[in-house]
């Protein structure tokens, strides 16, 4: 009897999508592949286990083959502005024996808020970048990268479930992730948890080792990086979209974080932008 491990995990398609106009996708008869989708910016509506739910930044959606899928994107204008807030997501379609075995051996939720996990984002971006190349041994590379992404997502899901709805620090973290592109004050962040500023600051620092505003800057920079790499928006608009009140401040902190000013970073590493 052959007890060999299941072979193969194939990436059919992987990308980062930015929507500035209404967009929809429908697979009412069910998908023919595994679909992974991580909301990066804005919100949308998706069919999740037979019900339409609002999807916010940090929400991870997982769909197996034969599962009906529907996505409805309606980008909105920022308050008191003519600027449209992009709706963006990472997505990946895959199939293979290894994926079948991984999915069947786990009981994975269709939707989990995992926030902006650095390892997940790095792996996803790596897969997107490698998939765009024409090279030898690409299938083998994609196989290993997809397995690593699946196992990392599994850990992120487990972490998300341990804290979901029960920890004030994580509640504050999710609030910042959802509202980082807006003008934020410590009072507004603390009001979301109905606690004092000092109490929220203490709880957040104790849980994550950084201040509320430092984390807000982290989230803004991650959102800005995606718009710099994957959109053709003017850099001044990227700064405004992601909550920076000063373009000069945006350029300074972007360079400190990524080693290059935003314009040079786009020229060096940008993947280009395909409009809807």
DRENDO-1510 file (C-alpha; in Angstrom, 1 decimal, always signed):
<recs>
REC; n; res; u; v; w
REC; 1; UNK; +0.0; +0.0; +0.0 .
REC; 2; UNK; +1.3; +3.4; -0.9 .
REC; 3; UNK; +1.4; +5.8; +2.0 .
REC; 4; UNK; +3.3; +8.6; +0.3 .
REC; 5; UNK; +2.5; +12.2; +1.1 .
REC; 6; UNK; +0.1; +14.1; -1.2 .
REC; 7; UNK; +1.9; +15.8; -4.1 .
REC; 8; UNK; +1.6; +19.3; -5.4 .
REC; 9; UNK; +0.2; +22.7; -4.6 .
REC; 10; UNK; -0.3; +24.8; -7.6 .
REC; 11; UNK; -0.8; +28.6; -7.8 .
REC; 12; UNK; -3.2; +29.3; -10.6 .
REC; 13; UNK; -3.3; +33.0; -10.1 .
REC; 14; UNK; -2.1; +35.5; -7.5 .
REC; 15; UNK; -2.3; +39.3; -7.4 .
REC; 16; UNK; -3.0; +42.4; -5.5 .
REC; 17; UNK; -6.1; +44.2; -6.8 .
REC; 18; UNK; -7.0; +47.8; -6.4 .
REC; 19; UNK; -10.6; +48.9; -7.2 .
REC; 20; UNK; -11.5; +52.5; -7.8 .
REC; 21; UNK; -14.8; +51.7; -9.5 .
REC; 22; UNK; -17.6; +49.3; -8.8 .
REC; 23; UNK; -16.6; +45.7; -9.3 .
REC; 24; UNK; -18.2; +42.3; -8.8 .
REC; 25; UNK; -17.3; +38.6; -9.2 .
REC; 26; UNK; -19.8; +35.8; -9.1 .
REC; 27; UNK; -19.3; +32.0; -9.0 .
REC; 28; UNK; -22.9; +31.0; -8.1 .
REC; 29; UNK; -22.4; +27.4; -9.2 .
REC; 30; UNK; -19.2; +27.1; -7.0 .
REC; 31; UNK; -15.5; +27.6; -7.5 .
REC; 32; UNK; -13.3; +25.2; -9.3 .
REC; 33; UNK; -10.3; +26.0; -7.1 .
REC; 34; UNK; -9.3; +27.1; -3.6 .
REC; 35; UNK; -9.7; +30.9; -3.2 .
REC; 36; UNK; -7.7; +32.9; -0.6 .
REC; 37; UNK; -8.6; +36.6; -0.2 .
REC; 38; UNK; -7.2; +39.1; +2.3 .
REC; 39; UNK; -8.9; +42.5; +2.5 .
REC; 40; UNK; -6.2; +45.2; +2.5 .
REC; 41; UNK; -8.1; +48.5; +2.1 .
REC; 42; UNK; -11.7; +49.7; +2.3 .
REC; 43; UNK; -14.7; +47.5; +2.7 .
REC; 44; UNK; -16.8; +45.3; +0.4 .
REC; 45; UNK; -19.6; +42.7; +0.6 .
REC; 46; UNK; -19.0; +39.0; +0.1 .
REC; 47; UNK; -21.0; +35.8; +0.3 .
REC; 48; UNK; -19.7; +33.9; +3.3 .
REC; 49; UNK; -21.3; +30.5; +4.0 .
REC; 50; UNK; -24.5; +31.5; +2.3 .
REC; 51; UNK; -24.8; +35.0; +3.9 .
REC; 52; UNK; -23.7; +38.4; +2.7 .
REC; 53; UNK; -21.2; +39.9; +5.1 .
REC; 54; UNK; -19.3; +43.2; +5.2 .
REC; 55; UNK; -15.5; +42.6; +4.7 .
REC; 56; UNK; -13.1; +45.0; +6.4 .
REC; 57; UNK; -9.3; +45.4; +6.4 .
REC; 58; UNK; -7.6; +42.3; +7.8 .
REC; 59; UNK; -10.5; +39.9; +7.0 .
REC; 60; UNK; -9.2; +36.7; +5.5 .
REC; 61; UNK; -11.7; +34.7; +3.3 .
REC; 62; UNK; -11.1; +31.1; +2.5 .
REC; 63; UNK; -13.2; +29.1; +0.0 .
REC; 64; UNK; -12.8; +25.5; -1.1 .
REC; 65; UNK; -13.8; +24.2; -4.6 .
REC; 66; UNK; -17.5; +23.9; -5.2 .
REC; 67; UNK; -18.2; +26.7; -2.7 .
REC; 68; UNK; -20.4; +29.5; -4.1 .
REC; 69; UNK; -18.6; +32.8; -4.1 .
REC; 70; UNK; -19.8; +36.4; -4.7 .
REC; 71; UNK; -18.0; +39.7; -4.2 .
REC; 72; UNK; -19.5; +43.2; -4.5 .
REC; 73; UNK; -17.2; +46.2; -4.4 .
REC; 74; UNK; -18.5; +49.8; -4.1 .
REC; 75; UNK; -15.7; +52.2; -3.5 .
REC; 76; UNK; -16.7; +55.3; -1.6 .
REC; 77; UNK; -15.6; +58.9; -1.5 .
REC; 78; UNK; -13.7; +60.1; +1.5 .
REC; 79; UNK; -15.8; +62.4; +3.8 .
REC; 80; UNK; -15.8; +66.0; +2.5 .
REC; 81; UNK; -13.5; +65.1; -0.4 .
REC; 82; UNK; -13.7; +64.2; -4.1 .
REC; 83; UNK; -11.1; +61.4; -3.5 .
REC; 84; UNK; -12.3; +57.8; -3.9 .
REC; 85; UNK; -11.0; +55.5; -1.2 .
REC; 86; UNK; -9.6; +52.5; -2.9 .
REC; 87; UNK; -10.8; +49.0; -2.1 .
REC; 88; UNK; -7.9; +46.6; -2.3 .
REC; 89; UNK; -7.1; +43.0; -1.6 .
REC; 90; UNK; -4.6; +40.2; -2.0 .
REC; 91; UNK; -6.1; +37.1; -3.7 .
REC; 92; UNK; -4.8; +33.7; -4.7 .
REC; 93; UNK; -6.3; +30.8; -6.6 .
REC; 94; UNK; -4.8; +27.4; -6.2 .
REC; 95; UNK; -5.3; +23.7; -6.4 .
REC; 96; UNK; -3.5; +20.4; -5.9 .
REC; 97; UNK; -3.4; +17.2; -3.8 .
REC; 98; UNK; -1.4; +18.9; -1.0 .
REC; 99; UNK; -4.1; +21.6; -0.8 .
REC; 100; UNK; -6.8; +19.0; -0.7 .
REC; 101; UNK; -5.2; +17.2; +2.2 .
REC; 102; UNK; -4.4; +20.4; +4.1 .
REC; 103; UNK; -8.0; +21.6; +3.8 .
REC; 104; UNK; -9.6; +18.3; +4.7 .
REC; 105; UNK; -7.3; +17.8; +7.7 .
REC; 106; UNK; -8.3; +21.2; +9.2 .
REC; 107; UNK; -11.5; +22.9; +10.2 .
REC; 108; UNK; -10.8; +26.3; +8.9 .
REC; 109; UNK; -13.3; +29.2; +9.2 .
REC; 110; UNK; -14.5; +30.9; +6.0 .
REC; 111; UNK; -13.8; +34.3; +7.5 .
REC; 112; UNK; -11.3; +35.5; +10.2 .
REC; 113; UNK; -9.8; +38.9; +10.9 .
REC; 114; UNK; -6.1; +38.3; +11.1 .
REC; 115; UNK; -5.1; +41.9; +10.8 .
REC; 116; UNK; -1.9; +42.8; +8.9 .
REC; 117; UNK; +0.4; +39.8; +9.7 .
REC; 118; UNK; +3.9; +40.7; +8.4 .
REC; 119; UNK; +4.8; +37.1; +7.5 .
REC; 120; UNK; +1.5; +36.5; +5.6 .
REC; 121; UNK; +1.9; +39.8; +3.6 .
REC; 122; UNK; +5.6; +39.0; +2.8 .
REC; 123; UNK; +4.8; +35.5; +1.5 .
REC; 124; UNK; +1.8; +36.7; -0.5 .
REC; 125; UNK; +3.9; +39.5; -2.1 .
REC; 126; UNK; +6.6; +37.0; -2.8 .
REC; 127; UNK; +4.2; +34.7; -4.6 .
REC; 128; UNK; +2.8; +37.5; -6.6 .
REC; 129; UNK; +6.2; +38.6; -7.7 .
REC; 130; UNK; +7.4; +35.1; -8.6 .
REC; 131; UNK; +4.2; +34.3; -10.5 .
REC; 132; UNK; +4.9; +37.3; -12.8 .
REC; 133; UNK; +8.3; +35.9; -13.8 .
REC; 134; UNK; +9.1; +33.4; -16.6 .
REC; 135; UNK; +11.6; +31.1; -15.2 .
REC; 136; UNK; +12.6; +27.5; -14.8 .
REC; 137; UNK; +11.3; +25.5; -11.9 .
REC; 138; UNK; +8.6; +28.0; -11.2 .
REC; 139; UNK; +6.0; +25.2; -10.4 .
REC; 140; UNK; +8.3; +23.9; -7.7 .
REC; 141; UNK; +8.9; +27.4; -6.3 .
REC; 142; UNK; +5.1; +28.1; -6.2 .
REC; 143; UNK; +4.5; +24.7; -4.6 .
REC; 144; UNK; +6.8; +25.5; -1.6 .
REC; 145; UNK; +5.6; +29.1; -1.3 .
REC; 146; UNK; +1.9; +28.2; -1.3 .
REC; 147; UNK; +2.5; +25.5; +1.3 .
REC; 148; UNK; +4.3; +28.1; +3.5 .
REC; 149; UNK; +1.5; +30.6; +3.0 .
REC; 150; UNK; -1.2; +28.0; +4.0 .
REC; 151; UNK; +0.7; +27.0; +7.2 .
REC; 152; UNK; +1.3; +30.7; +8.1 .
REC; 153; UNK; -2.4; +31.5; +7.5 .
REC; 154; UNK; -3.3; +28.6; +9.8 .
REC; 155; UNK; -1.2; +30.2; +12.6 .
REC; 156; UNK; -2.6; +33.6; +12.0 .
REC; 157; UNK; -6.2; +32.2; +12.1 .
REC; 158; UNK; -5.4; +30.5; +15.4 .
REC; 159; UNK; -4.0; +33.7; +16.8 .
REC; 160; UNK; -7.0; +35.7; +15.6 .
REC; 161; UNK; -9.5; +33.3; +17.2 .
REC; 162; UNK; -7.7; +33.5; +20.6 .
REC; 163; UNK; -8.2; +37.2; +20.8 .
REC; 164; UNK; -11.3; +38.0; +18.8 .
REC; 165; UNK; -13.8; +40.1; +20.7 .
REC; 166; UNK; -12.2; +39.4; +24.1 .
REC; 167; UNK; -9.1; +41.6; +24.4 .
REC; 168; UNK; -9.4; +45.4; +24.5 .
REC; 169; UNK; -5.9; +45.8; +23.0 .
REC; 170; UNK; -6.9; +43.8; +20.0 .
REC; 171; UNK; -10.2; +45.7; +19.7 .
REC; 172; UNK; -8.1; +48.9; +19.6 .
REC; 173; UNK; -5.8; +47.3; +17.1 .
REC; 174; UNK; -8.7; +46.5; +14.8 .
REC; 175; UNK; -10.1; +50.0; +15.1 .
REC; 176; UNK; -6.8; +51.5; +14.0 .
REC; 177; UNK; -6.6; +49.1; +11.1 .
REC; 178; UNK; -10.1; +50.0; +9.9 .
REC; 179; UNK; -9.7; +53.8; +10.4 .
REC; 180; UNK; -6.0; +54.5; +9.9 .
REC; 181; UNK; -6.7; +56.4; +6.7 .
REC; 182; UNK; -8.9; +58.9; +8.6 .
REC; 183; UNK; -7.8; +61.7; +11.0 .
REC; 184; UNK; -7.3; +60.0; +14.3 .
REC; 185; UNK; -6.7; +61.3; +17.8 .
REC; 186; UNK; -6.0; +59.3; +21.0 .
REC; 187; UNK; -9.4; +60.4; +22.2 .
REC; 188; UNK; -11.2; +59.0; +19.2 .
REC; 189; UNK; -9.3; +55.7; +19.4 .
REC; 190; UNK; -10.0; +55.4; +23.2 .
REC; 191; UNK; -13.7; +56.3; +22.6 .
REC; 192; UNK; -14.0; +53.2; +20.4 .
REC; 193; UNK; -13.4; +51.1; +23.4 .
REC; 194; UNK; -15.2; +53.4; +25.8 .
REC; 195; UNK; -12.1; +53.7; +28.0 .
REC; 196; UNK; -9.8; +56.5; +29.1 .
REC; 197; UNK; -6.9; +57.5; +26.9 .
REC; 198; UNK; -4.4; +56.5; +29.6 .
REC; 199; UNK; -6.0; +53.1; +30.1 .
REC; 200; UNK; -6.1; +52.4; +26.3 .
REC; 201; UNK; -2.5; +53.5; +25.9 .
REC; 202; UNK; -1.3; +51.2; +28.7 .
REC; 203; UNK; -3.2; +48.2; +27.5 .
REC; 204; UNK; -2.0; +48.6; +23.9 .
REC; 205; UNK; +1.6; +49.1; +24.9 .
REC; 206; UNK; +1.5; +46.1; +27.2 .
REC; 207; UNK; +0.1; +43.9; +24.5 .
REC; 208; UNK; +2.1; +45.0; +21.5 .
REC; 209; UNK; +5.1; +46.8; +22.7 .
REC; 210; UNK; +4.4; +50.1; +20.9 .
REC; 211; UNK; +2.2; +53.1; +21.2 .
REC; 212; UNK; -1.2; +53.5; +19.6 .
REC; 213; UNK; +0.1; +56.2; +17.2 .
REC; 214; UNK; +3.2; +54.2; +16.3 .
REC; 215; UNK; +1.0; +51.4; +15.3 .
REC; 216; UNK; -1.3; +53.8; +13.4 .
REC; 217; UNK; +1.8; +55.0; +11.4 .
REC; 218; UNK; +2.7; +51.3; +10.7 .
REC; 219; UNK; -0.7; +50.6; +9.3 .
REC; 220; UNK; -0.7; +53.8; +7.2 .
REC; 221; UNK; +2.7; +52.9; +5.8 .
REC; 222; UNK; +1.6; +49.4; +4.8 .
REC; 223; UNK; -1.4; +50.8; +3.0 .
REC; 224; UNK; +0.7; +53.5; +1.4 .
REC; 225; UNK; +3.2; +50.9; +0.2 .
REC; 226; UNK; +0.5; +48.9; -1.6 .
REC; 227; UNK; -0.8; +52.0; -3.4 .
REC; 228; UNK; +2.8; +53.1; -4.3 .
REC; 229; UNK; +3.5; +49.6; -5.7 .
REC; 230; UNK; +0.2; +48.6; -7.3 .
REC; 231; UNK; -1.6; +51.8; -8.3 .
REC; 232; UNK; -0.9; +54.7; -10.6 .
REC; 233; UNK; -2.3; +57.3; -8.1 .
REC; 234; UNK; -0.3; +60.5; -7.7 .
REC; 235; UNK; +2.0; +60.2; -4.6 .
REC; 236; UNK; +0.3; +63.2; -3.0 .
REC; 237; UNK; -3.0; +61.4; -3.3 .
REC; 238; UNK; -1.5; +58.3; -1.8 .
REC; 239; UNK; -0.4; +60.4; +1.2 .
REC; 240; UNK; -3.9; +61.8; +1.6 .
REC; 241; UNK; -5.6; +58.5; +1.1 .
REC; 242; UNK; -3.6; +56.9; +3.8 .
REC; 243; UNK; -4.1; +59.5; +6.5 .
REC; 244; UNK; -0.9; +61.6; +6.3 .
REC; 245; UNK; -1.8; +65.2; +6.8 .
REC; 246; UNK; +1.5; +66.4; +5.3 .
REC; 247; UNK; +3.1; +65.1; +2.1 .
REC; 248; UNK; +6.6; +66.1; +3.4 .
REC; 249; UNK; +5.9; +64.0; +6.6 .
REC; 250; UNK; +4.7; +61.1; +4.4 .
REC; 251; UNK; +7.9; +61.1; +2.3 .
REC; 252; UNK; +10.1; +61.3; +5.4 .
REC; 253; UNK; +8.5; +58.4; +7.3 .
REC; 254; UNK; +8.2; +56.3; +4.0 .
REC; 255; UNK; +11.9; +56.7; +3.3 .
REC; 256; UNK; +12.8; +55.9; +6.9 .
REC; 257; UNK; +10.7; +52.7; +6.7 .
REC; 258; UNK; +11.5; +51.4; +3.2 .
REC; 259; UNK; +14.9; +52.9; +2.5 .
REC; 260; UNK; +13.7; +55.0; -0.6 .
REC; 261; UNK; +11.4; +57.9; -1.1 .
REC; 262; UNK; +8.0; +56.9; -2.5 .
REC; 263; UNK; +8.7; +57.9; -6.1 .
REC; 264; UNK; +12.0; +55.9; -6.3 .
REC; 265; UNK; +10.4; +53.0; -4.5 .
REC; 266; UNK; +7.7; +52.9; -7.1 .
REC; 267; UNK; +10.2; +53.0; -10.0 .
REC; 268; UNK; +12.3; +50.2; -8.4 .
REC; 269; UNK; +9.7; +47.8; -7.2 .
REC; 270; UNK; +6.3; +48.7; -8.6 .
REC; 271; UNK; +4.3; +46.0; -10.3 .
REC; 272; UNK; +2.1; +48.4; -12.3 .
REC; 273; UNK; -1.6; +49.0; -12.2 .
REC; 274; UNK; -4.4; +47.6; -14.3 .
REC; 275; UNK; -7.6; +49.6; -14.0 .
REC; 276; UNK; -11.0; +47.8; -13.8 .
</recs>
